Structure formats: C-alpha cells, structure tokens
Amino acid sequence: MSASSAARAEICVVACAEAWRGDGEVLAAAMGTCSILGARLARLTFEPGLLTTDGGALLTAEPVALGAPAGAVEGWLPFREHLWLVQNGRRHVMMGASQIDRHGNTNISAIGDWARPKSQLLGARGAPGNTIADPTSYWIPRHSTRVFVPAVDMVSGVGFDRAAALGPRASRFHGLRRVVTDLAVLDFATPDGSMRLVSVHPGVDVERVVAATGFDLVVEGDVPQTRQPSDEELRLIREVLDPKCLRDREVRA
C-alpha cells in the first residue's frame, strides 16, 4: 500500500482529520462522510484524546467503521449533555455549508430572498451557537462559485466580520479553524479574517481553486500540496473505518 495511490476522497479525509490536531480531550462532531472519517482517523492516530460517537448518543471506546454498531461504549451523551459541551466550548464541530463567504459566514437555511426563497434548506439549527461558542470547521464536498459566494443569502453560521461587529462578549470564543473541500484546504489566518488558500490537493492547481471561488481569495506565495496520507492512515481508512468505500460516493475521483 502506497500513499501515492491515495484517491482524492482519502486526501480529503486526512485533510479533515488535521482540523482536530492539537485539540486534546474535546468532542469531535462531524457532518458528512469524509469529516466523520477524519475525526475518527485523528483519534486513531495523532489525537487519541478526542471523544467520538457512533453517530448518535453513544461515546465509543474506539472509533468504529461507518454504519457499524458502537461496540464497547465509554459513555452516554444525551442531548442536554451535548449542549453543555457546546455552551462550554468543549466541542469542535465540522459542519457543512450551502453557501460560505470570504469571512466564513455560512448559510444552511434558504437560497434566494428571505421573503420568498427559491429553495428551503435545513434552517439555521445549531449553526449560530456552534460558531459563537465552539471551534468550528467546514467540510464542503463540491467547491464551486455556487457555494463560495460574495455574500450569503442568510447568515446561519457567524463569520469573523460579524463576530467582531457583535463585540468581545460574542466574539471571545469565536474561532473558525479550517475549510476543507474536494479541491483544497483553506483557513482565515489573515489580518481581517478573510479566507486564505492553505494548500491544493494533488492534481489541482491554484488557478482552478480561484476560478471555483466567487470572491477574492487570499493566495500567499507558492501554495503547497495537501499532504498525502501515510501508509498506516490509508490502511485505517480502507480496512478499519470505511471498508465499504462510502467516501468515494461523496468525493468523485
């Protein structure tokens, strides 16, 4: 097994895992196949203190394969306890987004004018509280100008500009860590919290990412490639965490 044989989906899983590097003992919450695999891979490798679930209310003793029973259980996490973790900043969530702008404001509520939207989506749900109270990252399986937009149609998740405008009481725990897509890794490590291109996945060039982004993306110098998974990470992805290759349904090769 060679890291050079890694498929795009496996590159994305490892890029998602890196979002939790250094987090220690927090709940890793994830939405989407590659982000769930990323959280479980991080726990199996460089971040063993992470708390992971079976996708429901059970804290598993070990990360389990997608769709598998929980196996040995370390604890029960009912909704009230989950919300306690959110309110106290003890969770790092990787959410999805139907729209995201240059400062990380996201929309999962509706597309089009609020009074008469063209499409009704999930609703804001937990996005406002997640982004204000907890470390938040995003996994976006299709990087395009339909998703990366100049302005979101409704703010569900709070970006850096809006958090700053709300003042220190609202912004003190706000932190958007990383955006992973099928093309690249991005963050907000710029003076004004604008989105920056961190790396491009193997086989993708900077120009393609810029063209698929609907706003001016910060590009600094020579942008490196996203790191390849190690042989052990590939083994864990393919044999332990996702033997049914569900990841390839989310990210096309």
Summary of the structure (lengths in Angstrom):
residues: 253
radius of gyration: 17.7
end to end distance: 17.9
largest distance: 53.8
contacts: 852
relative contact order: 0.19
helix: 29%
strand: 21%
